[in-house]
């Protein structure tokens, strides 16, 4: 397999301090209320963690360590923001969970959001991948 040019778009990662989740969700809640839609959903991020909201790797870049590097950057962001853990949600059975486990994440609990069951996976900052 040819090695992709990893300087090109390989995939995004986006996160935020979980304590900010409610405030970040507020505009969307207002949007829903303005359309008479239910706005009483749980926020994804939790206080005390850097919540990794999005992580995606292009097909061409998969298998080349890009996902692991993006997770390492999330850990660096958590540390820079004075947080001791990184959290994320992954649908139960999603094969990406194997990568998260290799990088030191473990399932802390199940969470149901929007009628879907997710594994809330957490990595303590001081926990090195095994």
Buried (B, 14 or more C-beta within 10 A) or exposed (E): EEEBEBEEEBBEBEBBBBBEBEEBBEEEBEEBEEEEEEBEEEBBBBEEBBBBBEBBBBEBBBEBEBBBBBBEBBBEBBBEEEBBBBBBBBEEEEEBBEBBBEBBBEBBEEBEEEEEEBBBBBBBBEBEBE
